[in-house]
């Protein structure tokens, strides 16, 4: 079983991550954590670094519970909703 969490470091995203952790432990599932950035010249280096830092936090949070996880920072020119759906379909 796999779970996908759209993650941006907000309080809501951290709550979703905690929920995914709880269910992944219950079902012995793998967790995919992704963040979506539109890409191009719209993002600053600070925004990219912040996204990377948030994904490191998520990975550490899940691995501390012994869970298998992958993190992905996407910049494909899609909206976050489109990125989530495409990522789910691809994985």
Biotite code that builds the C-alpha atoms (Angstrom):
import biotite.structure as struc

atoms = struc.array([
    struc.Atom([0.000, 0.000, 0.000], chain_id="A", res_id=1, res_name="UNK", atom_name="CA", element="C"),
    struc.Atom([1.156, 3.543, -0.717], chain_id="A", res_id=2, res_name="UNK", atom_name="CA", element="C"),
    struc.Atom([0.155, 6.956, 0.591], chain_id="A", res_id=3, res_name="UNK", atom_name="CA", element="C"),
    struc.Atom([0.781, 10.294, -1.105], chain_id="A", res_id=4, res_name="UNK", atom_name="CA", element="C"),
    struc.Atom([1.044, 13.546, 0.827], chain_id="A", res_id=5, res_name="UNK", atom_name="CA", element="C"),
    struc.Atom([1.152, 16.938, -0.860], chain_id="A", res_id=6, res_name="UNK", atom_name="CA", element="C"),
    struc.Atom([3.459, 18.844, 1.451], chain_id="A", res_id=7, res_name="UNK", atom_name="CA", element="C"),
    struc.Atom([4.436, 22.499, 1.729], chain_id="A", res_id=8, res_name="UNK", atom_name="CA", element="C"),
    struc.Atom([5.453, 22.779, 5.383], chain_id="A", res_id=9, res_name="UNK", atom_name="CA", element="C"),
    struc.Atom([2.264, 24.511, 6.541], chain_id="A", res_id=10, res_name="UNK", atom_name="CA", element="C"),
    struc.Atom([0.476, 23.450, 9.726], chain_id="A", res_id=11, res_name="UNK", atom_name="CA", element="C"),
    struc.Atom([-2.163, 21.735, 7.596], chain_id="A", res_id=12, res_name="UNK", atom_name="CA", element="C"),
    struc.Atom([0.514, 19.845, 5.672], chain_id="A", res_id=13, res_name="UNK", atom_name="CA", element="C"),
    struc.Atom([2.166, 18.750, 8.923], chain_id="A", res_id=14, res_name="UNK", atom_name="CA", element="C"),
    struc.Atom([-1.203, 17.452, 10.138], chain_id="A", res_id=15, res_name="UNK", atom_name="CA", element="C"),
    struc.Atom([-1.632, 15.527, 6.873], chain_id="A", res_id=16, res_name="UNK", atom_name="CA", element="C"),
    struc.Atom([1.893, 14.124, 7.271], chain_id="A", res_id=17, res_name="UNK", atom_name="CA", element="C"),
    struc.Atom([1.099, 12.952, 10.810], chain_id="A", res_id=18, res_name="UNK", atom_name="CA", element="C"),
    struc.Atom([-2.090, 11.308, 9.578], chain_id="A", res_id=19, res_name="UNK", atom_name="CA", element="C"),
    struc.Atom([-0.201, 9.577, 6.762], chain_id="A", res_id=20, res_name="UNK", atom_name="CA", element="C"),
    struc.Atom([2.374, 8.405, 9.318], chain_id="A", res_id=21, res_name="UNK", atom_name="CA", element="C"),
    struc.Atom([-0.338, 6.892, 11.499], chain_id="A", res_id=22, res_name="UNK", atom_name="CA", element="C"),
    struc.Atom([-2.026, 5.083, 8.615], chain_id="A", res_id=23, res_name="UNK", atom_name="CA", element="C"),
    struc.Atom([1.294, 3.954, 7.110], chain_id="A", res_id=24, res_name="UNK", atom_name="CA", element="C"),
    struc.Atom([2.234, 2.367, 10.440], chain_id="A", res_id=25, res_name="UNK", atom_name="CA", element="C"),
    struc.Atom([-1.152, 0.680, 10.633], chain_id="A", res_id=26, res_name="UNK", atom_name="CA", element="C"),
    struc.Atom([-1.015, -0.694, 7.072], chain_id="A", res_id=27, res_name="UNK", atom_name="CA", element="C"),
    struc.Atom([2.778, -1.105, 6.739], chain_id="A", res_id=28, res_name="UNK", atom_name="CA", element="C"),
    struc.Atom([2.662, 1.273, 3.787], chain_id="A", res_id=29, res_name="UNK", atom_name="CA", element="C"),
    struc.Atom([5.172, 3.384, 1.915], chain_id="A", res_id=30, res_name="UNK", atom_name="CA", element="C"),
    struc.Atom([4.690, 7.165, 1.988], chain_id="A", res_id=31, res_name="UNK", atom_name="CA", element="C"),
    struc.Atom([5.431, 9.467, -0.924], chain_id="A", res_id=32, res_name="UNK", atom_name="CA", element="C"),
    struc.Atom([5.805, 13.117, 0.057], chain_id="A", res_id=33, res_name="UNK", atom_name="CA", element="C"),
    struc.Atom([5.798, 15.671, -2.725], chain_id="A", res_id=34, res_name="UNK", atom_name="CA", element="C"),
    struc.Atom([5.882, 19.395, -3.071], chain_id="A", res_id=35, res_name="UNK", atom_name="CA", element="C"),
    struc.Atom([4.825, 21.185, -6.216], chain_id="A", res_id=36, res_name="UNK", atom_name="CA", element="C"),
    struc.Atom([6.439, 24.307, -7.588], chain_id="A", res_id=37, res_name="UNK", atom_name="CA", element="C"),
    struc.Atom([5.404, 25.726, -10.924], chain_id="A", res_id=38, res_name="UNK", atom_name="CA", element="C"),
    struc.Atom([8.983, 26.089, -12.111], chain_id="A", res_id=39, res_name="UNK", atom_name="CA", element="C"),
    struc.Atom([10.526, 28.590, -14.433], chain_id="A", res_id=40, res_name="UNK", atom_name="CA", element="C"),
    struc.Atom([11.734, 31.953, -13.255], chain_id="A", res_id=41, res_name="UNK", atom_name="CA", element="C"),
    struc.Atom([8.861, 32.339, -10.764], chain_id="A", res_id=42, res_name="UNK", atom_name="CA", element="C"),
    struc.Atom([10.631, 30.655, -7.849], chain_id="A", res_id=43, res_name="UNK", atom_name="CA", element="C"),
    struc.Atom([13.483, 32.249, -6.000], chain_id="A", res_id=44, res_name="UNK", atom_name="CA", element="C"),
    struc.Atom([16.473, 30.347, -4.690], chain_id="A", res_id=45, res_name="UNK", atom_name="CA", element="C"),
    struc.Atom([15.148, 30.926, -1.160], chain_id="A", res_id=46, res_name="UNK", atom_name="CA", element="C"),
    struc.Atom([11.799, 29.312, -2.069], chain_id="A", res_id=47, res_name="UNK", atom_name="CA", element="C"),
    struc.Atom([13.544, 26.311, -3.601], chain_id="A", res_id=48, res_name="UNK", atom_name="CA", element="C"),
    struc.Atom([15.801, 25.905, -0.565], chain_id="A", res_id=49, res_name="UNK", atom_name="CA", element="C"),
    struc.Atom([12.812, 26.204, 1.777], chain_id="A", res_id=50, res_name="UNK", atom_name="CA", element="C"),
    struc.Atom([10.974, 23.476, -0.148], chain_id="A", res_id=51, res_name="UNK", atom_name="CA", element="C"),
    struc.Atom([14.035, 21.212, 0.068], chain_id="A", res_id=52, res_name="UNK", atom_name="CA", element="C"),
    struc.Atom([14.323, 21.875, 3.794], chain_id="A", res_id=53, res_name="UNK", atom_name="CA", element="C"),
    struc.Atom([10.654, 21.062, 4.351], chain_id="A", res_id=54, res_name="UNK", atom_name="CA", element="C"),
    struc.Atom([11.008, 17.793, 2.447], chain_id="A", res_id=55, res_name="UNK", atom_name="CA", element="C"),
    struc.Atom([14.036, 16.855, 4.584], chain_id="A", res_id=56, res_name="UNK", atom_name="CA", element="C"),
    struc.Atom([11.910, 17.486, 7.673], chain_id="A", res_id=57, res_name="UNK", atom_name="CA", element="C"),
    struc.Atom([9.136, 15.239, 6.317], chain_id="A", res_id=58, res_name="UNK", atom_name="CA", element="C"),
    struc.Atom([11.579, 12.437, 5.475], chain_id="A", res_id=59, res_name="UNK", atom_name="CA", element="C"),
    struc.Atom([13.174, 12.594, 8.925], chain_id="A", res_id=60, res_name="UNK", atom_name="CA", element="C"),
    struc.Atom([9.738, 12.685, 10.568], chain_id="A", res_id=61, res_name="UNK", atom_name="CA", element="C"),
    struc.Atom([8.636, 9.490, 8.789], chain_id="A", res_id=62, res_name="UNK", atom_name="CA", element="C"),
    struc.Atom([11.934, 7.621, 8.983], chain_id="A", res_id=63, res_name="UNK", atom_name="CA", element="C"),
    struc.Atom([12.060, 8.231, 12.740], chain_id="A", res_id=64, res_name="UNK", atom_name="CA", element="C"),
    struc.Atom([9.037, 5.911, 12.906], chain_id="A", res_id=65, res_name="UNK", atom_name="CA", element="C"),
    struc.Atom([10.770, 3.291, 10.763], chain_id="A", res_id=66, res_name="UNK", atom_name="CA", element="C"),
    struc.Atom([8.614, 4.032, 7.730], chain_id="A", res_id=67, res_name="UNK", atom_name="CA", element="C"),
    struc.Atom([9.707, 3.764, 4.135], chain_id="A", res_id=68, res_name="UNK", atom_name="CA", element="C"),
    struc.Atom([9.303, 7.062, 2.310], chain_id="A", res_id=69, res_name="UNK", atom_name="CA", element="C"),
    struc.Atom([10.335, 8.983, -0.767], chain_id="A", res_id=70, res_name="UNK", atom_name="CA", element="C"),
    struc.Atom([10.321, 12.750, -1.189], chain_id="A", res_id=71, res_name="UNK", atom_name="CA", element="C"),
    struc.Atom([9.904, 14.571, -4.480], chain_id="A", res_id=72, res_name="UNK", atom_name="CA", element="C"),
    struc.Atom([10.196, 18.246, -5.363], chain_id="A", res_id=73, res_name="UNK", atom_name="CA", element="C"),
    struc.Atom([8.377, 18.801, -8.634], chain_id="A", res_id=74, res_name="UNK", atom_name="CA", element="C"),
    struc.Atom([8.619, 21.802, -10.940], chain_id="A", res_id=75, res_name="UNK", atom_name="CA", element="C"),
    struc.Atom([6.765, 20.736, -14.060], chain_id="A", res_id=76, res_name="UNK", atom_name="CA", element="C"),
    struc.Atom([4.736, 23.851, -14.783], chain_id="A", res_id=77, res_name="UNK", atom_name="CA", element="C"),
    struc.Atom([1.563, 22.297, -13.353], chain_id="A", res_id=78, res_name="UNK", atom_name="CA", element="C"),
    struc.Atom([-0.676, 23.526, -10.560], chain_id="A", res_id=79, res_name="UNK", atom_name="CA", element="C"),
    struc.Atom([-0.221, 21.675, -7.249], chain_id="A", res_id=80, res_name="UNK", atom_name="CA", element="C"),
    struc.Atom([-3.508, 19.821, -7.787], chain_id="A", res_id=81, res_name="UNK", atom_name="CA", element="C"),
    struc.Atom([-2.488, 18.731, -11.272], chain_id="A", res_id=82, res_name="UNK", atom_name="CA", element="C"),
    struc.Atom([0.936, 17.672, -9.986], chain_id="A", res_id=83, res_name="UNK", atom_name="CA", element="C"),
    struc.Atom([-0.635, 15.527, -7.247], chain_id="A", res_id=84, res_name="UNK", atom_name="CA", element="C"),
    struc.Atom([-2.976, 13.762, -9.657], chain_id="A", res_id=85, res_name="UNK", atom_name="CA", element="C"),
    struc.Atom([-0.238, 13.175, -12.256], chain_id="A", res_id=86, res_name="UNK", atom_name="CA", element="C"),
    struc.Atom([2.214, 11.929, -9.620], chain_id="A", res_id=87, res_name="UNK", atom_name="CA", element="C"),
    struc.Atom([-0.398, 9.551, -8.190], chain_id="A", res_id=88, res_name="UNK", atom_name="CA", element="C"),
    struc.Atom([-1.186, 8.190, -11.654], chain_id="A", res_id=89, res_name="UNK", atom_name="CA", element="C"),
    struc.Atom([2.497, 7.723, -12.455], chain_id="A", res_id=90, res_name="UNK", atom_name="CA", element="C"),
    struc.Atom([3.337, 6.020, -9.171], chain_id="A", res_id=91, res_name="UNK", atom_name="CA", element="C"),
])
